[in-house]
């Protein structure tokens, strides 16, 4: 582009260009989060259709389709694990996008300064989580899509390899995962003395309290209550370490963001489970839809949420295991 002889106009306050940029950059990051979600959804829809159609082997528990030469691969636990991972990330991620977009609307339509600030604070905390977590899980889901197709997924005919390639750039667009992680832990959480995080964990805490008397909700509420408390405890431990060594923030940040993402989606899945249970009590005509929600929520809590255990261990292992090797010795 050539701007010779062009006239420039100042459209914001002098020396506040970076601040102005972030008024649209944060919206762009939500858009990139939506792109990550789209890669998850594309991978899932195509994987599901293929897994229902592709015949291979027999189920270990006996033939599921004895009239055909083999069973469809959707009967195999390993394939179902990939499909359910895609489904859980797609539906949980959609809820996160909706919730973040809701905060954008609330901030614009707020009737009081307090309501506007509350929405903006929530959006400020959730933006790096949504952008990085949904693009990373989008990449994982796209990779599962290739794997479900097997060798077919690696060629251009089905479009699965392009979905994986396109998903890769989403983790880089509008600030890499690593930059989003530093923004979340360093700027949003620690620089606010944990206030932004506390406001969100309070919302989760109130939800858990509201479900304390619901027996069917206890598997979700008990895990979510424990993690919600741990989130604050882990944050405090990292903050204390960072007071002695600032490298601790960078060393823990990516795992901290992914940990935050898993807890955020757990809250959103618990909310979906609560709605599903309430709707099923009304004996709806679309009961299968709500049963599927409950079964996917169970999968998320029992198969994906436990990833937080490893993330905690890595976060708290400290910065020394990253920083003690001299840079000139990396090639040895």
N, C-alpha and C positions, 0 to 999 in steps of 0.2 A: 504494500500500500504506500502511496505517495501523498504526503500532505503539504507539499510545497505551495506556498502562497495561500494556504487555507486559513480561515479565521477560526480560532478556538474560543470557546465560551466556558466560563467557570460555572458549573452547575451545582456546586456545593460550597460549604465554607472553606476558606483558604487553609491549607495544611491539614485538611481532614479527609483527604482523598481515600485513604485506606479505610477509614470508618465508613465512608459512603459506599465503598466497594462491597463491604460486607452486608449491606442492606439487600443486595441481590445475590451475593455469593452464598449466603445461608439458604436462600430459596433454591439456588442452583444445586446445592448439596442434597437437599431433599429430592430434587429431580434426579440426581445421580443415584440416590438410594432407591428410587422407583425403578431406575434402569436395572440395578442389581436384582430387585424383586422380579422384574420382567424376565430376566435370564433364568431365575428359579422356576417361574411359572412355565416358560417355554420348555425348559428341560423336563419338567414334571409331566406336562400334558403329552408330549411326544413319547417320553419313556413309558408312561402308563399305557398308551395305545399299543406300543410295540410289545410290552410285556404281556398284554392280554392276548396278543396274536401269535407271538413267537413260540413255537413248540420245541422243547428241549428236555430230555431226561424224564424221569418220573419223580413225583413227590416222594420223599423218604418215608412217609407214612402210608404209601400206597397210591395207586393211580387215581387221579382226580378227574381224568377225562378218558375212561377206558375205551371209548369208541374211536379214539384217534391214536396215532402212532406214538405220541408223547404228550406230556402235559404242558400247558403254557407256562412260561418261566415265572409268571407272577405268583405261582404256588410256592416257589423256593424262598426260604427265609432270608437268604443273602440279598436277593433281588427286592424283596419286600422292604428290607431295611433301607435300601437306597431310595425306593419310591416314597416310603413314609418320611424319610428325612427331607426329601424335596417338598412333600405335602405340608409337613409341619413348618418348614421355613417359609413356604409360600403363603400359607394362611396366617401364620403368626406375623410375618413381615407385612402383610397387607394391613393387619390391625395396627401395626406400628406406624405405617405411612398415614393411615386415617387419623390416628391420634395426633401425630405431628401436624398434619394439615389442619386439624381442628384447632390447634393452638395458634396457627397463623390467622385463621378466621377470628378467633377470640381476641387476639391482639388488635386486629383491625376494627372489630365491631364492639369492643369493650365500652361500657357505659361509665366506668370509673377508672381512675388512674391505677388503683390497686389491682383491679381485674386485669388490666392491660399488662401491668408489670408481672403478675403471676403467670400469664400466658407466655410472655417473652422469656421469662426465666426458665420455664419448662422447655420451651423450644430451644433455648440456648444449650441446655444440658442434653437434650435428645438428638439434636442435629448431628453431632459427630458420631453418636451411637448408631443412628439410623444410616448415615452415609457409609460408614466403614463396615458395620456388622452386616448390613443387607447386601453390600457388594461382595464381601468375603463369603457369605453363605450362598450368594448367587453363583460365585465361582465354584464353590464346592458342589452345588446342585447341578451346574452345567457339566462338571466332571463326572458326576454320577450318571448323568444322561448319556454321555459317551459310553460309560461302562455297561449300562443296561443294554445298549445296542451291540456291545461287543465290537468285533472288527468292523461291523457295518457303521458304527458310530464314528469311526476314524476317517471315513471318506466323505466326500462332499455331497453325495447323493441325498442324505437324510437331513443335512443342516445342523446336525448335533455338534460337529467339530467347529463350525462357525460360531455357534452359540458359546462354546467354551472359549474360543479365541476372543470374541467380542466381550465376554464377561471379564476377561483378564484386565482390560483397560479400565473398567469401571472402578476397580480398586485404586486406580491412579488418578482418574479425573477429579478435578475440583479439590485437590488435596489428598495425598496418599493416605492409606490406612495408618501409617506411622505418624503422619502429621495430625490426623484426626485424633489419634490416641494421645498425643502430647497436648492437643487443645483440650480434650476432655479432662485428663488427669491434672495437667499443669495449670491451665487457665480456668476452666469451668469449675473444677472441684477444689483443688488446693488453694488457688488464689482467692476463692470466695470463702475460704475457711470452712469449706464443706457445706455452706448454706444452701447452694443450689441442689446438692445431692439430698440434703435433709428434707427439702420441700417435696422431692419426688418420693423418697422412701416413706415419708409420712402418708402419702396417698396410698402406697402399697399397704402400709400398716393398717390404715382405716379399712381398706378392702378386706384384709384378713380378719380384722375384728368383726366386720359385718357378717362373715361366714362362719364364725366360731361355733354356732349351734347347728350347722348343717353337716350331718354325718357324711353324706356323699362327697362333700367338698374337702374333707379333712386330708386326703392324700395330697391335694394341691396346696391347701393352706398351710399345712405343717412344714412342707419343704420350702414354700415361699417365705414363711415367717422366719425360718432359720437363716435363709440366704439374705433376706432383707436386713437382718441384724448383722450378719457377717460382713455385708457390703460396707457398712459403716466402720466395723472393727478393722477390716483389711485396709481401708482408706486411711484410718488413723495410724496404723503401723507403717504404711508407706510414707506418710507425711512425717512421722517421727524420724525415720531413716533418712529422708531427704534433708532434714535440718542439719544432718552431719555430712551428707554427701549428696549433692544435687543430681548426680548421675543416677541415683535411685529412681527418679521420676521417669527418665527415659528408659531405664532397664525394665520397669514394670508396666509401662504405659500400654503397649499393644495387648498384652494379656489382660490388663485391667479393662480395656475397652471391650474385648470379647466377653469377658466375665460379666460386665455390665449389660451387654447385649443379651446374653442368655437369661439373666434375671429379668430384664425388661420383657422379653418374650414370654417368660414363665408367668409373669403377672397378666399379660394379655391373653395367654392361653387359659389361665385360671378364670378370667372374666368370661371367656367364651364357654368354658365348662359350666359356669354358673348359669348363664343364659340358656344353654342347652338343657340343663336339668329342669329349669323353670318351665321351658317350653314343652318338654316331654310330659310334665305333670298335667298339661292341658290336653294331652292325647291328640297331637296335631296330625294332619294328613301326611306331612313330610317328616315323620319321625325318623326315617332312615338318615336324613341329613343331620339331625341332632345326635343320633347315636354315633355317626361317623366323627362328629366333632369331639365327643367324649373319648372315643378310642384313639383319636389322633392326639388329644391332650395327654392321655395316659402315656402314649409312646414318647411324646416330647419330655415329659417329666421323668420317665424311667430310662430313656435311652440317650437323650441329648443333653438334658440339664446336668447329669453327672459329669460332663466335661468341665464344669466349674471346679471340680476337685483338683484336677491337674493344673488348671490356670492359677489357683490359689498357691499351690506349691511353687510354681515357677515365679510368680510375682514376688513371693516372700523369700526366694532364694538369694536375693540381693544382686547388686551390680558387679561384685568382684569377679564372678565367673564369666562376665562379659568383658571386663576392662583389664584384667591382669595380664593378658597376652599382649606383648609389644606388637605394634602394627607391622614392624619389619619382619616379625617372625611368623606371620600368617602363612607364608609360602612354605614353611618347613614341614 
